[in-house]
Amino acid sequence: MDTELLRTFLEVKATRHFGRAADNLFITQAAVSARIKQLESYFGAPLFHRDRNNIQLTPEGERLVPHAESILVSLLRARQDFALREGGDLRLSVGIRQGLWCDTLQSCFDQLHDEIGDLKLHVETLSQEMIAKKLREGALDTALVFDTPAAPELESHRVGALHLRLFAHHSIKNLAEAVSTRYIYLQWGTAFSRFHVRQVAKEPFPYLQTNMVDAAIAQVKRQQGACFFPQALQSTLHEQGICRVPEAPEFDTPLNLLVHPYMRTSPVVHRLKHQLSNLSL
């Protein structure tokens, strides 16, 4: 049986709502309904009473809950056994939210390697949706994010802050010039989008929208444009003739390290949290 069916069943049980379960799992409501129907067909019994605003477990659904939880916990423990030590080497897989990777983070991971000599790290940059999916599946041990997924089973530890500042080609002198020329909109999540509408431009018509920081930097340089970048990139940007726009609105948001429950007591994760503490990007 596909474990995603059981995961979806437990999400509906927790939220009592097909729509909220779909949001938390980053799938459509139709997909949630189809998965539940597949489970009900497999067990030959209804699992939920589907009143419009009051989704409740049936007696059969209640009986399935401990079995579903046990299966998923067993799989996670197996994942932990393989993740923590395989072939005598410590292993850790870390997801980094797109746009965050920089020299500052590289230094943190270099120091982690110095502290734990036999550590084997797997680090990849991913979208928020993929991070949430891989964490739930146990394909990631931890992840550094700024838009925390709605996933109560994941532990979240604040480790620092992301500071987004408006940068532009050195010929641009103020906010009005920045948003009226070849403006680049980097996708920094829902909270940034709200901030942008309120304080930057109510109806932005950017020259380019992207989630790729390197592409945005190249376009700002080539097209003499403007874009919001992490403050940690200021030195790198300045070398390319890209400078802070004075008196422009500023966006700050917490950086959080998400940890899968099976890594809760891992000494490697403890050291990672220590390395990332007071992180400023």
Residue frames relative to the residue before (quaternion, step in Angstrom):
aa qw qx qy qz dx dy dz
M 1.0000 0.0000 0.0000 0.0000 0.00 0.00 0.00
D 0.4924 -0.6436 0.5051 0.2969 3.55 -1.07 0.79
T 0.4089 -0.7393 0.4778 0.2408 3.59 -0.61 1.11
E 0.5407 0.6142 -0.4133 0.3994 3.63 1.19 -0.35
L 0.5741 0.5699 -0.3825 0.4466 3.60 1.17 -0.50
L 0.6820 0.4692 -0.2851 0.4832 3.57 0.92 -0.90
R 0.6281 0.5353 -0.3361 0.4539 3.57 1.01 -0.77
T 0.6569 0.5019 -0.3006 0.4755 3.57 1.01 -0.84
F 0.6154 0.5481 -0.3353 0.4566 3.57 1.01 -0.81
L 0.6970 0.4636 -0.2797 0.4702 3.61 0.87 -0.92
E 0.6195 0.5337 -0.3492 0.4576 3.60 1.10 -0.60
V 0.6436 0.4932 -0.3187 0.4909 3.59 0.99 -0.79
K 0.6308 0.5321 -0.3299 0.4584 3.56 0.98 -0.80
A 0.6868 0.4875 -0.2800 0.4607 3.60 0.99 -0.85
T 0.7641 0.3836 -0.1994 0.4788 3.61 0.92 -0.90
R 0.2398 -0.7863 0.5195 0.2332 3.59 1.23 -0.59
H 0.7054 0.3903 -0.2357 0.5427 3.54 1.17 0.55
F 0.4221 -0.7261 0.4811 0.2512 3.60 -0.67 1.06
G 0.6561 0.5267 -0.3151 0.4392 3.59 0.99 -0.82
R 0.6830 0.4652 -0.2981 0.4777 3.60 0.88 -0.90
A 0.6065 0.5393 -0.3546 0.4643 3.58 1.07 -0.69
A 0.6408 0.5219 -0.3216 0.4622 3.58 0.98 -0.83
D 0.6452 0.5187 -0.3208 0.4601 3.60 0.94 -0.85
N 0.6858 0.4960 -0.2847 0.4501 3.58 0.89 -0.95
L 0.7281 0.4118 -0.2287 0.4979 3.57 1.11 -0.68
F 0.3637 -0.7547 0.4640 0.2877 3.59 1.35 -0.11
I 0.5458 0.5276 -0.4482 0.4721 3.54 0.89 1.04
T 0.6101 -0.5546 0.4042 0.3961 3.59 -1.26 0.09
Q 0.6164 -0.5360 0.4184 0.3971 3.55 -1.25 0.40
A 0.6100 0.5518 -0.3503 0.4481 3.59 1.07 -0.67
A 0.6414 0.5165 -0.3246 0.4653 3.58 1.05 -0.74
V 0.6155 0.5301 -0.3440 0.4709 3.59 1.05 -0.73
S 0.6611 0.5072 -0.3050 0.4612 3.58 0.85 -0.95
A 0.6628 0.5107 -0.3101 0.4513 3.58 0.94 -0.90
R 0.6530 0.5135 -0.3172 0.4575 3.60 0.99 -0.80
I 0.6559 0.4995 -0.3150 0.4702 3.57 0.96 -0.84
K 0.6422 0.5139 -0.3225 0.4684 3.59 0.99 -0.80
Q 0.6285 0.5313 -0.3324 0.4606 3.58 1.06 -0.73
L 0.6463 0.5035 -0.3116 0.4814 3.57 1.01 -0.80
E 0.6592 0.5084 -0.3090 0.4599 3.57 0.92 -0.90
S 0.6338 0.5104 -0.3282 0.4796 3.58 1.06 -0.69
Y 0.6398 0.5390 -0.3191 0.4454 3.58 1.00 -0.84
F 0.7667 0.3541 -0.1886 0.5012 3.59 0.90 -0.95
G 0.3998 -0.7550 0.4481 0.2631 3.56 1.27 -0.18
A 0.7035 0.3762 -0.2608 0.5436 3.56 1.11 0.67
P 0.5092 -0.6220 0.4824 0.3480 3.64 -1.10 0.54
L 0.2949 -0.7773 0.5368 0.1440 3.57 -1.01 0.83
F 0.7876 0.1811 -0.0952 0.5812 3.59 1.23 -0.47
H 0.3451 -0.6366 0.6377 0.2625 3.51 -1.31 0.55
R 0.2119 -0.8337 0.5030 0.0839 3.58 -0.50 1.18
D 0.0798 0.7545 -0.6399 0.1219 3.57 0.35 1.20
R 0.6626 -0.5796 0.2924 0.3735 3.57 -0.96 0.89
N 0.8214 0.1278 -0.0498 0.5537 3.58 0.79 -0.97
N 0.7152 0.3848 -0.2336 0.5347 3.56 1.18 0.44
I 0.0052 -0.8125 0.5805 -0.0526 3.59 0.36 1.28
Q 0.0231 0.8104 -0.5816 0.0669 3.58 -0.63 1.14
L 0.5298 -0.6168 0.4830 0.3250 3.56 -1.19 0.61
T 0.3793 -0.6603 0.5934 0.2606 3.53 -1.17 0.64
P 0.6786 -0.4476 0.3460 0.4685 3.64 -1.18 0.11
E 0.6387 0.5135 -0.3287 0.4695 3.59 1.05 -0.73
G 0.6340 0.5279 -0.3239 0.4631 3.58 1.06 -0.75
E 0.6264 0.5380 -0.3287 0.4584 3.57 1.02 -0.82
R 0.6751 0.4959 -0.2995 0.4568 3.58 0.96 -0.83
L 0.6505 0.5280 -0.3228 0.4404 3.59 1.12 -0.62
V 0.5404 0.6748 -0.3996 0.3047 3.62 1.05 -0.70
P 0.7246 0.4245 -0.3000 0.4526 3.67 0.59 -0.96
H 0.6285 0.5307 -0.3452 0.4520 3.60 1.08 -0.64
A 0.6477 0.5124 -0.3167 0.4665 3.59 0.97 -0.86
E 0.6604 0.5034 -0.3055 0.4660 3.58 0.93 -0.90
S 0.6527 0.5255 -0.3139 0.4464 3.58 0.96 -0.86
I 0.6475 0.5189 -0.3202 0.4572 3.59 0.95 -0.86
L 0.6983 0.4717 -0.2817 0.4589 3.59 0.84 -0.97
V 0.6363 0.5180 -0.3299 0.4668 3.60 1.01 -0.76
S 0.6424 0.5253 -0.3267 0.4524 3.59 0.96 -0.82
L 0.6567 0.5012 -0.3078 0.4720 3.57 0.97 -0.82
L 0.6489 0.5128 -0.3195 0.4624 3.58 1.02 -0.79
R 0.6424 0.5128 -0.3302 0.4641 3.59 1.01 -0.74
A 0.6172 0.5254 -0.3402 0.4767 3.56 1.06 -0.72
R 0.6345 0.5276 -0.3181 0.4668 3.56 1.02 -0.86
Q 0.6408 0.5305 -0.3222 0.4518 3.57 0.98 -0.85
D 0.6394 0.5398 -0.3280 0.4385 3.59 0.89 -0.89
F 0.7049 0.4437 -0.2621 0.4874 3.57 0.99 -0.86
A 0.6750 0.5284 -0.3007 0.4180 3.57 1.00 -0.85
L 0.7050 0.4964 -0.2828 0.4202 3.57 0.86 -0.93
R 0.8074 -0.0702 0.0638 0.5824 3.56 0.96 -0.76
E 0.1210 0.7661 -0.6184 0.1266 3.50 -0.71 1.15
G 0.8312 0.0346 -0.0672 0.5509 3.55 -0.63 1.10
G 0.6921 -0.5000 0.2730 0.4433 3.57 1.11 0.68
D 0.6637 0.4926 -0.3045 0.4734 3.59 1.26 -0.06
L 0.4296 -0.6611 0.5499 0.2757 3.54 -1.11 0.75
R 0.1031 -0.8072 0.5809 0.0201 3.56 -0.96 0.89
L 0.0279 0.7799 -0.6246 0.0286 3.57 -1.12 0.69
S 0.1430 -0.7754 0.6109 0.0715 3.56 -0.88 0.98
V 0.0639 -0.8137 0.5764 -0.0390 3.56 -0.75 1.14
G 0.2089 -0.7531 0.6117 0.1229 3.54 -0.96 0.92
I 0.1512 -0.7741 0.6104 0.0728 3.57 -0.99 0.86
R 0.4718 -0.6763 0.4861 0.2893 3.58 -0.75 1.02
Q 0.5825 -0.6051 0.4178 0.3465 3.57 -0.93 0.92
G 0.7741 0.3471 -0.2718 0.4543 3.54 -0.98 0.92
L 0.6619 0.5488 -0.3043 0.4100 3.59 1.20 -0.39
W 0.5792 0.6236 -0.3961 0.3447 3.60 1.06 -0.60
C 0.1816 0.7610 -0.5987 0.1718 3.55 -0.92 1.01
D 0.7296 -0.4175 0.2991 0.4516 3.58 -1.28 0.05
T 0.5998 0.5732 -0.3631 0.4240 3.60 1.06 -0.70
L 0.6780 0.4658 -0.2874 0.4907 3.58 0.93 -0.87
Q 0.6079 0.5563 -0.3542 0.4423 3.58 1.00 -0.77
S 0.6491 0.5196 -0.3128 0.4592 3.58 0.99 -0.84
C 0.6266 0.5407 -0.3362 0.4495 3.59 1.03 -0.78
F 0.7002 0.4539 -0.2713 0.4796 3.57 0.92 -0.88
D 0.5852 0.5510 -0.3701 0.4658 3.60 1.12 -0.55
Q 0.6683 0.4924 -0.2975 0.4715 3.58 0.96 -0.86
L 0.6126 0.5381 -0.3468 0.4635 3.58 1.08 -0.70
H 0.6396 0.5152 -0.3144 0.4761 3.59 1.02 -0.80
D 0.6373 0.5294 -0.3300 0.4524 3.58 1.01 -0.81
E 0.6844 0.4892 -0.2811 0.4618 3.59 1.02 -0.79
I 0.7774 0.1990 -0.0893 0.5900 3.57 1.05 -0.83
G 0.2788 -0.8465 0.4305 0.1429 3.52 0.18 1.33
D 0.7687 0.3552 -0.2045 0.4911 3.61 0.95 -0.79
L 0.3635 0.7505 -0.4806 0.2713 3.57 1.21 0.41
K 0.1586 -0.7518 0.6340 0.0882 3.55 -1.03 0.90
L 0.1281 -0.8277 0.5458 0.0223 3.57 -0.39 1.29
H 0.0736 -0.7330 0.6720 0.0751 3.51 -1.19 0.70
V 0.0220 0.8073 -0.5843 0.0798 3.57 -0.49 1.24
E 0.0925 0.7944 -0.5963 0.0695 3.59 -0.89 0.91
T 0.3766 -0.6976 0.5597 0.2413 3.55 -1.16 0.64
L 0.0027 -0.8140 0.5745 -0.0854 3.54 -0.86 1.05
S 0.5640 -0.5494 0.4809 0.3857 3.53 -1.31 0.23
Q 0.6647 -0.4906 0.3704 0.4245 3.57 -1.25 0.33
E 0.6544 0.5319 -0.3198 0.4320 3.58 0.93 -0.90
M 0.6858 0.4754 -0.2883 0.4697 3.59 0.93 -0.89
I 0.6052 0.5468 -0.3585 0.4540 3.58 1.07 -0.68
A 0.6656 0.5003 -0.3063 0.4614 3.58 0.86 -0.95
K 0.6620 0.5125 -0.3036 0.4549 3.58 0.93 -0.90
K 0.7095 0.4632 -0.2730 0.4556 3.58 0.82 -0.97
L 0.6129 0.5313 -0.3543 0.4654 3.59 1.09 -0.61
R 0.6631 0.5047 -0.3104 0.4575 3.57 0.92 -0.88
E 0.6985 0.4700 -0.2665 0.4692 3.56 1.03 -0.80
G 0.4792 -0.6648 0.4438 0.3625 3.59 1.22 -0.32
A 0.4563 0.6827 -0.4513 0.3494 3.60 1.25 0.25
L 0.7223 0.2424 -0.1978 0.6167 3.58 1.33 -0.20
D 0.3845 -0.7072 0.5432 0.2388 3.56 -1.14 0.68
T 0.7888 -0.0112 0.0583 0.6118 3.55 1.01 -0.89
A 0.0649 -0.7876 0.6094 0.0644 3.56 -1.30 0.20
L 0.2955 -0.7271 0.5950 0.1731 3.54 -1.13 0.77
V 0.0756 0.8156 -0.5594 0.1271 3.57 -0.56 1.21
F 0.2626 -0.7290 0.5901 0.2267 3.54 -1.34 0.05
D 0.6752 0.3204 -0.2688 0.6076 3.61 1.25 -0.28
T 0.2147 -0.8225 0.5128 0.1204 3.58 -0.10 1.25
P 0.4316 -0.7003 0.4979 0.2745 3.63 -0.73 0.98
A 0.4858 -0.6328 0.5107 0.3205 3.57 -1.18 0.59
A 0.3497 0.7185 -0.5074 0.3225 3.55 0.23 1.31
P 0.2112 -0.8389 0.4867 0.1215 3.60 0.19 1.25
E 0.6104 0.5683 -0.3685 0.4107 3.61 1.15 -0.43
L 0.6438 0.5046 -0.3224 0.4763 3.59 1.24 -0.30
E 0.3834 -0.6956 0.5531 0.2515 3.56 -1.00 0.81
S 0.1304 -0.7894 0.5973 0.0546 3.57 -1.01 0.82
H 0.0492 -0.7963 0.6025 -0.0205 3.55 -0.81 1.08
R 0.3454 -0.7290 0.5469 0.2237 3.59 -0.68 1.02
V 0.0816 -0.8285 0.5540 0.0037 3.58 -0.72 1.07
G 0.8145 -0.1141 0.0830 0.5627 3.60 1.18 -0.20
A 0.4343 -0.6836 0.5167 0.2776 3.55 -1.14 -0.60
L 0.3118 -0.7034 0.6097 0.1904 3.51 -1.28 0.63
H 0.1165 -0.7950 0.5948 0.0250 3.57 -0.78 1.08
L 0.0968 -0.8048 0.5850 0.0283 3.58 -0.35 1.23
R 0.0415 -0.8019 0.5952 -0.0319 3.54 -0.81 1.08
L 0.4799 -0.6626 0.4910 0.2993 3.57 -1.12 0.62
F 0.0451 -0.7788 0.6254 -0.0186 3.54 -0.77 1.15
A 0.0115 -0.8023 0.5965 -0.0177 3.57 -1.15 0.60
H 0.6650 -0.4370 0.4103 0.4456 3.51 -1.36 0.19
H 0.6035 -0.6307 0.3470 0.3429 3.58 -0.93 0.89
S 0.5989 0.5742 -0.3682 0.4196 3.61 1.19 -0.31
I 0.6326 0.5223 -0.3249 0.4706 3.62 1.25 -0.33
K 0.2132 -0.8480 0.4818 0.0580 3.56 -0.65 1.14
N 0.8240 0.0993 -0.0411 0.5563 3.64 1.11 -0.39
L 0.7301 -0.4446 0.3051 0.4198 3.57 -1.35 0.20
A 0.6456 0.5362 -0.3320 0.4307 3.59 0.88 -0.89
E 0.6598 0.4878 -0.3033 0.4845 3.57 0.95 -0.85
A 0.6431 0.5618 -0.3248 0.4065 3.58 0.96 -0.88
V 0.7650 0.3767 -0.2105 0.4781 3.59 0.80 -0.97
S 0.6738 0.4945 -0.3052 0.4564 3.59 1.21 -0.26
T 0.6484 0.4754 -0.3308 0.4941 3.58 1.26 -0.10
R 0.7623 -0.3116 0.2418 0.5132 3.62 -1.01 -0.72
Y 0.0212 -0.8466 0.5289 -0.0561 3.51 0.39 1.34
I 0.2148 -0.7666 0.5972 0.0979 3.58 -0.98 0.96
Y 0.1813 -0.7861 0.5835 0.0930 3.57 -0.82 1.01
L 0.1631 -0.7701 0.6126 0.0708 3.56 -0.55 1.23
Q 0.4092 -0.7339 0.4964 0.2180 3.56 -0.88 0.98
W 0.0084 0.8299 -0.5526 0.0764 3.54 -0.22 1.36
G 0.7274 -0.4674 0.2497 0.4360 3.60 1.06 0.59
T 0.7503 -0.4484 0.2795 0.3974 3.51 -1.40 0.21
A 0.6695 0.5030 -0.3141 0.4473 3.60 0.86 -0.94
F 0.6498 0.5025 -0.3188 0.4729 3.59 0.97 -0.79
S 0.6183 0.5511 -0.3429 0.4431 3.58 1.01 -0.78
R 0.6535 0.4975 -0.3135 0.4766 3.60 0.98 -0.83
F 0.6318 0.5299 -0.3180 0.4679 3.57 0.97 -0.89
H 0.6585 0.5357 -0.3092 0.4287 3.56 0.91 -0.96
V 0.6649 0.4979 -0.3017 0.4680 3.58 0.94 -0.89
R 0.7017 0.4829 -0.2731 0.4469 3.58 0.93 -0.90
Q 0.8529 0.2383 -0.0636 0.4601 3.58 0.77 -1.02
V 0.7277 0.4135 -0.2495 0.4871 3.59 1.15 -0.34
A 0.7601 -0.2437 0.2100 0.5646 3.58 0.57 -1.14
K 0.4024 -0.7385 0.4879 0.2337 3.58 -0.66 1.09
E 0.7969 0.1110 -0.0550 0.5913 3.57 1.03 -0.72
P 0.0338 -0.8379 0.5447 0.0068 3.57 0.39 1.21
F 0.0924 -0.7583 0.6423 0.0623 3.54 -1.06 0.80
P 0.0879 -0.8615 0.4974 0.0510 3.56 0.47 1.18
Y 0.5692 -0.5740 0.4771 0.3449 3.47 -1.28 0.60
L 0.7963 -0.0090 0.0432 0.6033 3.59 1.10 -0.75
Q 0.1203 -0.7346 0.6604 0.0984 3.56 -1.14 0.73
T 0.1474 0.7925 -0.5754 0.1382 3.55 -0.87 0.94
N 0.3188 -0.7087 0.5779 0.2493 3.57 -1.32 0.19
M 0.5717 0.5905 -0.3666 0.4360 3.58 1.32 0.22
V 0.3781 -0.7584 0.4883 0.2083 3.57 -0.41 1.25
D 0.6596 0.5189 -0.3232 0.4372 3.61 0.86 -0.90
A 0.6458 0.5102 -0.3199 0.4693 3.57 1.01 -0.80
A 0.6458 0.5198 -0.3203 0.4584 3.59 1.00 -0.81
I 0.6392 0.5193 -0.3283 0.4626 3.60 0.95 -0.83
A 0.6600 0.5184 -0.3080 0.4481 3.56 0.90 -0.94
Q 0.6841 0.4837 -0.2901 0.4624 3.57 0.97 -0.85
V 0.6148 0.5306 -0.3549 0.4632 3.60 1.01 -0.71
K 0.6743 0.4892 -0.2904 0.4709 3.57 0.96 -0.87
R 0.7174 0.4667 -0.2600 0.4471 3.57 0.83 -1.01
Q 0.7892 0.3340 -0.1576 0.4907 3.58 0.92 -0.96
Q 0.3967 -0.7275 0.4634 0.3141 3.58 1.33 0.07
G 0.3527 0.7647 -0.4526 0.2934 3.54 0.94 1.02
A 0.4167 -0.6766 0.5487 0.2598 3.54 -1.30 -0.51
C 0.0622 0.7927 -0.6017 0.0753 3.57 -1.20 0.55
F 0.4420 -0.6486 0.5415 0.3012 3.58 -1.26 0.41
F 0.0075 0.7918 -0.6079 0.0585 3.55 -0.77 1.16
P 0.6107 -0.5234 0.4239 0.4164 3.60 -1.23 0.29
Q 0.5648 -0.6194 0.4344 0.3297 3.54 -1.03 0.82
A 0.5862 0.6076 -0.3613 0.3958 3.60 1.13 -0.65
L 0.6616 0.5066 -0.3034 0.4621 3.60 1.21 -0.40
Q 0.3641 0.7903 -0.4575 0.1833 3.59 1.27 -0.11
S 0.6745 0.4952 -0.3077 0.4529 3.61 0.86 -0.92
T 0.6536 0.5170 -0.3023 0.4627 3.57 0.96 -0.91
L 0.6738 0.4953 -0.2913 0.4646 3.56 0.95 -0.90
H 0.6406 0.5436 -0.3311 0.4295 3.57 0.95 -0.87
E 0.6212 0.5490 -0.3375 0.4458 3.59 1.06 -0.73
Q 0.7233 0.4096 -0.2344 0.5041 3.58 1.22 -0.51
G 0.5978 -0.6026 0.3507 0.3957 3.56 1.25 0.35
I 0.5481 0.5777 -0.4027 0.4513 3.58 1.21 0.51
C 0.0552 -0.8492 0.5230 -0.0484 3.58 -0.49 1.21
R 0.6217 -0.5204 0.4312 0.3959 3.55 -1.32 0.35
V 0.3559 -0.6991 0.5769 0.2276 3.55 -1.08 0.79
P 0.3954 -0.7495 0.4679 0.2509 3.64 -0.50 1.07
E 0.8624 0.1340 -0.1312 0.4702 3.52 -1.23 0.79
A 0.4071 0.6900 -0.4960 0.3347 3.61 1.12 0.56
P 0.6080 -0.5496 0.4092 0.4011 3.63 -1.13 0.51
E 0.2326 -0.7731 0.5797 0.1102 3.55 -1.16 0.69
F 0.1835 -0.7841 0.5874 0.0807 3.56 -1.07 0.80
D 0.0080 -0.7922 0.6088 -0.0416 3.56 -0.78 1.12
T 0.0634 0.7944 -0.6001 0.0691 3.56 -0.97 0.85
P 0.5639 -0.6233 0.4089 0.3553 3.63 -1.03 0.66
L 0.2855 -0.6888 0.6347 0.2029 3.51 -1.30 0.55
N 0.0827 -0.8168 0.5710 0.0023 3.56 -0.82 1.03
L 0.2774 -0.7155 0.6144 0.1833 3.53 -1.14 0.73
L 0.1946 -0.7721 0.5979 0.0920 3.56 -0.62 1.17
V 0.0981 -0.8041 0.5863 0.0073 3.54 -0.91 0.96
H 0.4213 -0.6873 0.5292 0.2647 3.54 -0.89 0.94
P 0.6149 -0.5969 0.3615 0.3674 3.63 -0.96 0.79
Y 0.6692 0.5134 -0.3337 0.4211 3.61 0.96 -0.70
M 0.6803 0.4447 -0.2885 0.5061 3.60 1.30 -0.21
R 0.2965 0.8114 -0.4696 0.1824 3.57 1.32 0.10
T 0.7975 0.2945 -0.1416 0.5072 3.60 0.84 -0.95
S 0.3821 0.7525 -0.4697 0.2588 3.59 1.24 0.16
P 0.4238 -0.7012 0.5044 0.2725 3.64 -0.79 0.91
V 0.5904 0.5644 -0.3721 0.4409 3.60 1.14 -0.55
V 0.6562 0.4905 -0.3036 0.4865 3.59 0.97 -0.86
H 0.6087 0.5481 -0.3507 0.4539 3.58 1.04 -0.73
R 0.6732 0.4775 -0.2971 0.4802 3.59 0.94 -0.85
L 0.6218 0.5355 -0.3436 0.4566 3.60 1.04 -0.73
K 0.6408 0.5146 -0.3297 0.4647 3.60 0.92 -0.85
H 0.6426 0.5221 -0.3216 0.4594 3.56 1.03 -0.79
Q 0.6665 0.5024 -0.3037 0.4595 3.60 0.94 -0.86
L 0.7314 0.4288 -0.2400 0.4728 3.58 1.00 -0.76
S 0.4478 0.7119 -0.4579 0.2882 3.60 1.23 -0.21
N 0.8315 0.1240 -0.1556 0.5187 3.55 -1.07 0.92
L 0.2399 0.7868 -0.5265 0.2150 3.58 1.11 0.66
S 0.0405 -0.7911 0.6103 -0.0037 3.58 -0.91 0.92
L 0.0094 -0.8166 0.5750 -0.0490 3.55 -0.54 1.23
